[in-house]
Structure formats: C-alpha cells, structure tokens
Amino acid sequence: MDEKKRKKYIEKIIELIDDNENQNVKILFYSDEYVINVMDKLYQRWNNNNQNGIPLEYATDEELLNLYKRAAYYQSKPIYYSYNVMYKDETKKQKLKIPTVWDKFKEIFKRLFLGGASA
C-alpha cells in the first residue's frame, strides 16, 4: 500500500473513532479483541521508536486495513447495538426467573412454619 493510501486510512480511522462524539462507538471499537491486540502491538512499536508520530503509523498494511474495516463497522451501528453488546454478559447473568406455583407454595410454607424466613 502506498504512503498516500496509508495516510488516508489513518485519517479515516481517527475520524470514525477518535473524533466521533458518540462514546459508545469508541467503547465498542476499543473493546474489540482484535483491536486490543493490534493496539498493544502498535504501542509497543511506537515506544520502541521513541514515540515518533502516532501509533497507527506503525501498523502493517493488513492491520491498518482491518482496523479501518472495524472502525467503519462500529461507526455504522445504531446506538442500541452498542448497549446490546456492552450489556450482553450482564443480561446473560440476569436470567428472568418467573416463580412457579411450587415456588410460591414453598415460600408460604417457609413463612408459616419457619418463622417468616423467605426463600
């Protein structure tokens, strides 16, 4: 990839993610496993080069292209998508438990015979 194209990709990633006012887009992008791994490598390369320029300048062509694709993908998602992704683990933990007749019976039994303890 030529230098002009690389600069365009870098500018577009910054525009789509870092300059985006929607914080959810930033959260989604920077919490993506691939992005985390690549950014760790980029910061390492950047630090090894005395922090000249910006970390994105140290991306390989393939990394840069993949980061751009992910930036465009997350930027195009509506806001509710980000909430679904961010809270998916929480919603899995909080399964809705609808009490059955047996559950209600046990609760009444415990209150009557065990001095008001609830299930």
Secondary structure, DSSP 4 states (H G I P E B T S, - for coil): --HHHHHHHHHHHIIIIIT-S-HHHHHHHHTSHHHHHHHHHHHHHHHHTTT-S-GGGG--HHHHHHHHHHHHHHHTS-HHHHHHHHHHHHHHHS---PPPHHHHHHHHHHHHHTTT---
